[in-house]
Amino acid sequence: MREAGGWWRRKSTPAKVETYTRWSFHFFALIYVASVGLPVFGQVTGQLAVWLVLLVCAHAVVCAVTASLALDWTRGRREQPVRMLWVLGAVTLVISVAVIGIAERGPDDDGLDRAAVSVFVGVLTFAAGIGALGVRRRRRVLALVGGFAAGAALGGFPLGYGVPESLVTGIVVLVAAGFLAFTSVFSVWLLNAVYELDTARETRARLAVAEERLRFGRDLHDVMGRNLAVIALKSELAVQLARRGRGEAVDQMTEVQRIAHETQREVRDVVRGYREADLGTELTGAQGVLTAAGITCVVTGEPNGLPAEVQSALGWVVREATTNVLRHGDAKLCVVALRSEGERVVLTVENDGASRSPGTGGSGLAGLRERLAAVAGTLETGPVREGVFRLVAEVPVVATEGGS
C-alpha cells in the first residue's frame, strides 16, 4: 500500500489528472457491462443470455482500447487512431445486427425483446460516446452522435417497433450518446488545459530567470558601455598628445586610470546587488509565487533588525527553497517560518511534496551551504514525516548598530 501511495505521489499534477481520466474511461467500460450486460441474465435464460453478455463484454473491451489510443493521440504520443475508430464502428455494426438477429430468430419472449433493445441501445450509445474521443472538430462529434442516433431509429423497425417507438429509441440514443460524448470531449479539454497550465507555469519561471538576466545585462552594459567609451576617447587623445610630445598626455592617462578604477568599483556594486537578496522581499515574493501556482503559503516571522549579510544568505535560501517546491514537488501547503533562538536566527521551509523533493546532494543546496558557510551558518534538509520535506537554515546573528 505504501509503494502504491508513493507511486501516486511521485506523479506530477498533470500526470495524475491523465491517470484519473484514463482509468475513468476504463471504469466506464465496467459500468457499461454492469448496467447493460449483467441485467440480461434476469431477463433471458440459457445460451441466449450468455451470448448477449459476451457481445456486450467484447464491445466494452473494444471501447476501452479505443479510449486508451485516443487519449494517447490527444497527448501527441501517437497518430490519430483512425483504424481503431473504424474497428469500433464495424464491431458496433456487427453486434447491433447480431442483437437484431437474436431478437428476430429467438423465442417469442418479452424478456428477450427487452434485453435485445437494452443491448442495442447501450452498444450504440457507448460507441458514439467513446468514438468522440478520437475526433476533434465539433461538427464531427455532432455528426457521429447524430449518425448513431439515426441508426438506432432505423434499427427499431427490425425489432418490431412502429414509427413512434423507433423515433423514441433514436431520441434516447441521441440524448444518452450526446451526454457521453460531451463528457468525453470535456474530459479531453480539461486534461489538455491542465497540461497547458503546467507548461505555462514552467514558462513563467523561465521568463523570470531570463528577465533577471536581462536586468543584470542592462545594468552591466550601462556601467561598462559608458565608461569604456570615455576610456577609449581619452586613450586616443593621450596617444595624439604623446606623439606631439606634449605633457598633457600624462594627465589624460591618469584620468583613464581613474575611470578604470571607478569602473571596477561600479561593476562590483552591480554584481553585489545581483548576488545579494533582501530577505523581506524574498519572503513576500515566495508567498506570491507559490500562491499563484496554487500552493497555500504561510509565512511567519519578520526579518527586521537582521544584518545585511544574514538577510542576503537567508534570502537565497528562501529563493532556492521556493524554486525546489515548484520544480521538484507536488505540494499543496508550504510553511516558511523565521524565528530567533538566542544568538542565532532559524529559517524553516516545510512543504508536503516530499515525494519529489531533492535530496541532500543537489547543486542548488550545495551552493546554499557555501553561502551559509560564509556567514558561519548551517543547512539541514530531508523528510521529517510521511510526505513532508523540511529545510532548516541556521545563521548566527552578529550584533550591529541596527539591531541584533
C-alpha positions in Angstrom: 0.0 0.0 0.0 2.8 2.4 0.8 4.5 1.7 -2.5 1.2 2.3 -4.3 0.7 5.6 -2.5 4.3 6.6 -3.3 3.7 5.7 -7.0 0.8 8.1 -7.0 2.6 10.9 -5.1 5.6 10.8 -7.4 3.4 11.8 -10.3 3.0 15.4 -11.3 -0.4 17.0 -11.2 -1.0 16.7 -14.9 0.1 13.1 -14.8 -2.4 12.5 -12.0 -5.2 14.1 -14.0 -4.3 12.0 -17.0 -4.2 8.8 -15.0 -7.6 9.6 -13.4 -9.1 10.4 -16.9 -7.7 7.3 -18.5 -9.0 5.0 -15.7 -12.3 6.8 -15.6 -12.9 5.7 -19.2 -11.8 2.1 -18.3 -14.3 2.3 -15.4 -17.0 3.4 -17.9 -16.4 0.1 -19.7 -17.1 -1.8 -16.4 -20.2 0.3 -15.8 -21.3 -0.5 -19.4 -21.0 -4.2 -18.7 -22.7 -4.0 -15.3 -25.6 -1.8 -16.5 -26.2 -3.3 -19.9 -24.8 -6.8 -19.9 -25.5 -8.3 -16.4 -29.2 -7.4 -16.3 -29.7 -9.7 -19.3 -29.4 -12.7 -17.0 -32.5 -11.5 -15.2 -34.5 -11.2 -18.5 -33.2 -14.1 -20.6 -32.1 -17.6 -19.7 -29.9 -20.1 -21.3 -27.4 -19.6 -24.1 -29.0 -16.5 -25.5 -28.2 -14.6 -22.3 -24.6 -15.8 -22.4 -24.3 -14.7 -26.0 -25.7 -11.3 -25.3 -23.5 -10.7 -22.4 -20.4 -11.9 -24.3 -21.3 -9.4 -27.1 -21.5 -6.6 -24.5 -18.2 -7.6 -22.9 -16.4 -7.7 -26.3 -17.8 -4.3 -27.2 -16.7 -2.9 -23.9 -13.1 -4.2 -24.5 -13.1 -2.5 -27.9 -14.4 0.7 -26.4 -11.7 0.6 -23.7 -8.9 0.1 -26.2 -10.2 2.9 -28.4 -10.4 5.3 -25.4 -6.8 4.5 -24.5 -5.4 5.0 -28.0 -7.5 8.2 -28.4 -6.1 9.7 -25.2 -2.6 8.9 -26.4 -3.4 10.7 -29.6 -4.7 13.7 -27.6 -1.4 14.0 -25.8 0.6 13.7 -29.0 2.1 10.3 -28.3 0.7 8.6 -31.4 -1.2 9.4 -34.6 -4.9 9.6 -34.7 -6.3 6.1 -34.2 -8.4 6.1 -37.4 -8.2 2.4 -37.9 -9.3 1.7 -34.4 -12.3 4.1 -34.9 -13.3 2.1 -38.0 -12.8 -1.1 -36.0 -15.1 0.3 -33.3 -17.7 1.2 -35.9 -17.5 -2.2 -37.6 -17.8 -4.1 -34.3 -20.7 -1.9 -33.2 -22.5 -2.6 -36.5 -21.8 -6.3 -36.3 -23.1 -6.5 -32.7 -26.1 -4.4 -33.5 -27.1 -6.7 -36.4 -26.4 -9.8 -34.2 -28.7 -8.4 -31.5 -31.4 -7.7 -34.0 -31.0 -11.2 -35.4 -31.2 -12.8 -31.9 -34.4 -10.8 -31.3 -36.0 -11.9 -34.6 -35.0 -15.5 -34.6 -35.1 -16.1 -30.9 -38.2 -17.3 -28.9 -41.2 -15.0 -28.7 -40.5 -13.7 -25.3 -41.0 -10.2 -23.9 -37.9 -10.6 -21.7 -35.7 -11.3 -24.8 -37.2 -8.3 -26.6 -36.4 -6.0 -23.6 -32.9 -7.4 -23.3 -32.2 -7.0 -27.0 -33.4 -3.4 -27.0 -31.3 -2.6 -23.9 -28.2 -4.1 -25.5 -28.9 -2.5 -28.9 -29.3 1.0 -27.3 -26.3 0.5 -25.0 -24.0 -0.6 -27.8 -24.8 2.4 -29.9 -24.7 4.9 -27.0 -21.2 3.8 -25.8 -19.8 3.5 -29.3 -20.8 7.1 -30.0 -19.5 8.5 -26.7 -16.1 6.7 -26.9 -15.8 7.5 -30.6 -16.0 11.2 -29.7 -12.6 10.9 -28.1 -11.0 10.2 -31.5 -12.2 13.3 -33.2 -11.6 17.0 -32.5 -14.0 19.1 -34.5 -17.4 19.8 -33.0 -19.1 19.1 -36.3 -17.6 15.6 -36.5 -18.7 14.9 -32.9 -22.2 16.0 -33.7 -22.3 14.0 -36.9 -21.0 10.9 -35.0 -23.7 11.2 -32.4 -26.4 12.0 -34.9 -25.4 9.1 -37.1 -25.6 6.6 -34.2 -29.0 8.0 -33.2 -30.3 7.7 -36.7 -29.0 4.1 -36.8 -30.9 3.4 -33.6 -34.1 4.8 -35.0 -33.7 2.7 -38.2 -32.8 -0.4 -36.1 -36.1 -0.1 -34.3 -38.1 -1.4 -37.3 -36.4 -4.8 -37.4 -37.0 -5.1 -33.7 -40.7 -4.8 -34.4 -41.2 -1.2 -33.4 -43.5 1.2 -35.1 -42.5 4.7 -36.2 -43.2 6.4 -32.8 -41.3 3.7 -30.9 -38.4 3.9 -33.4 -38.2 7.7 -33.0 -38.2 7.3 -29.2 -35.3 4.8 -29.5 -33.4 7.2 -31.7 -34.0 10.1 -29.3 -32.9 8.0 -26.3 -29.7 7.2 -28.1 -29.2 10.8 -29.1 -29.6 12.1 -25.6 -27.5 9.4 -23.9 -24.8 9.3 -26.6 -24.7 13.2 -26.6 -24.2 13.3 -22.9 -21.4 10.7 -23.0 -19.8 12.4 -26.0 -19.9 15.7 -24.1 -18.3 14.0 -21.1 -15.6 12.6 -23.3 -14.9 15.9 -25.1 -14.9 17.9 -21.8 -12.5 15.4 -20.2 -10.1 15.8 -23.0 -10.4 19.5 -22.8 -9.7 19.5 -19.1 -6.7 17.2 -19.5 -5.2 19.5 -22.1 -5.9 22.6 -20.0 -4.1 21.1 -17.0 -1.0 20.3 -19.2 -1.1 23.8 -20.7 -1.3 25.4 -17.3 1.7 23.3 -16.1 3.7 24.4 -19.2 2.7 28.0 -18.6 4.0 27.8 -15.0 7.3 26.4 -16.2 7.5 29.1 -18.9 6.8 31.8 -16.3 9.6 30.6 -14.1 12.0 30.6 -17.1 10.8 34.1 -18.1 11.5 35.3 -14.6 15.1 34.0 -14.8 15.5 35.5 -18.3 14.2 38.8 -17.1 16.6 38.9 -14.2 19.5 38.1 -16.6 18.4 40.9 -18.9 18.3 43.3 -16.0 21.8 42.3 -14.9 22.9 42.6 -18.6 21.4 46.1 -18.9 23.0 47.3 -15.7 26.4 46.0 -16.7 26.0 47.5 -20.1 25.1 50.9 -18.7 28.2 50.9 -16.5 30.7 49.3 -18.8 29.5 50.9 -22.1 29.7 54.5 -20.9 33.0 54.2 -19.1 34.7 52.2 -21.8 33.6 54.8 -24.3 35.2 57.5 -22.2 38.4 55.4 -21.7 38.7 54.9 -25.5 38.3 58.6 -26.2 40.8 59.7 -23.6 43.3 57.0 -24.6 43.1 58.1 -28.2 43.6 61.7 -27.1 46.6 60.7 -24.9 48.2 58.9 -27.9 47.8 62.0 -30.1 49.3 64.3 -27.3 52.2 61.9 -26.7 53.1 61.9 -30.4 53.3 65.6 -30.3 55.4 65.5 -27.2 53.0 67.3 -25.0 52.9 66.7 -21.3 49.1 66.7 -21.1 49.2 63.1 -22.3 50.2 62.0 -18.8 47.2 63.8 -17.3 44.9 62.1 -19.8 46.3 58.6 -18.9 45.9 59.4 -15.2 42.3 60.2 -15.9 42.0 56.9 -17.8 43.4 55.1 -14.8 40.9 56.8 -12.5 38.0 55.9 -14.7 39.2 52.3 -14.9 39.3 52.1 -11.1 35.8 53.7 -10.9 34.5 51.2 -13.5 35.8 48.3 -11.4 34.0 49.7 -8.3 30.8 50.1 -10.2 30.9 46.6 -11.6 31.5 45.2 -8.2 28.4 47.2 -6.9 26.3 45.8 -9.8 27.4 42.2 -9.1 27.0 42.7 -5.4 23.4 43.9 -5.9 22.8 41.0 -8.1 24.1 38.4 -5.7 22.6 39.9 -2.5 19.0 39.0 -1.8 16.8 41.0 0.6 15.1 38.6 3.0 11.8 40.6 3.3 11.5 40.9 -0.5 12.2 37.2 -1.0 9.6 36.1 1.6 7.0 38.3 0.0 7.9 37.1 -3.5 7.9 33.4 -2.4 4.4 33.8 -0.9 3.2 35.4 -4.1 4.8 32.9 -6.5 3.6 29.8 -4.5 0.1 31.2 -4.2 -0.1 31.9 -7.9 1.0 28.3 -8.5 -1.9 27.0 -6.4 0.1 26.2 -3.3 -1.0 27.6 0.0 1.9 29.5 1.5 2.1 30.6 5.2 4.9 33.0 6.2 5.7 33.8 9.8 8.4 36.0 11.3 9.9 39.3 10.4 13.5 40.0 9.2 13.7 43.4 10.8 17.0 44.1 12.5 19.0 41.3 10.9 22.4 42.2 9.5 22.6 42.6 5.7 24.8 39.6 5.2 22.5 37.4 7.2 19.5 38.7 5.2 21.3 38.1 2.0 22.2 34.5 2.9 18.7 33.6 4.1 17.2 35.4 1.2 19.0 33.0 -1.1 17.7 30.1 1.0 14.1 31.2 0.5 14.7 31.7 -3.2 16.2 28.2 -3.7 13.7 26.5 -1.5 10.8 28.1 -3.4 12.3 27.0 -6.7 12.6 23.5 -5.4 9.0 23.4 -4.2 7.8 24.5 -7.6 10.2 22.3 -9.6 10.6 19.1 -7.7 7.5 18.7 -5.6 3.7 18.5 -5.9 3.0 20.4 -2.7 -0.4 21.8 -1.6 1.0 23.6 1.5 4.3 25.4 2.2 5.1 26.9 5.6 8.0 29.4 5.9 9.0 30.3 9.5 11.6 32.8 10.6 12.5 32.9 14.3 15.3 33.9 16.6 16.8 31.4 19.1 19.3 33.2 21.3 22.1 34.4 19.2 21.0 32.5 16.1 18.2 33.0 13.6 16.5 30.0 12.2 14.7 29.8 8.9 12.4 26.7 8.3 10.8 25.9 4.9 8.4 22.9 5.1 6.2 21.5 2.3 4.0 18.5 1.9 5.5 17.5 -1.5 8.4 15.3 -0.2 7.9 12.6 -2.8 9.7 14.6 -5.5 11.8 17.0 -3.4 15.5 17.0 -4.0 17.9 15.1 -1.9 20.9 16.4 0.0 23.3 16.3 -2.9 21.8 18.8 -5.3 23.9 21.6 -6.8 21.4 24.2 -5.6 21.6 23.0 -2.0 25.4 22.7 -2.2 25.5 26.3 -3.3 23.3 27.3 -0.4 25.7 25.5 2.1 28.6 27.5 0.6 26.7 30.8 1.1 25.7 29.9 4.6 29.2 28.8 5.5 30.4 32.2 4.6 28.4 33.6 7.5 29.0 30.6 9.8 25.6 29.2 9.1 24.4 25.6 8.6 21.8 23.9 6.4 19.8 20.7 7.1 17.3 19.1 4.7 15.3 15.9 4.5 11.9 14.3 5.0 10.6 14.7 8.6 7.4 12.5 8.2 5.3 10.9 5.6 5.0 13.2 2.6 6.7 16.2 4.4 10.1 17.7 3.4 11.8 20.3 5.6 14.7 22.7 5.0 16.3 24.3 8.1 18.9 27.1 7.9 20.6 28.5 11.0 22.8 31.6 11.0 24.5 33.3 14.0 23.4 36.9 14.4 26.2 39.4 15.0 25.3 42.5 16.9 25.1 45.6 14.8 24.1 49.1 15.3 20.7 48.4 13.6 19.8 45.5 15.9 20.9 42.0 16.7 
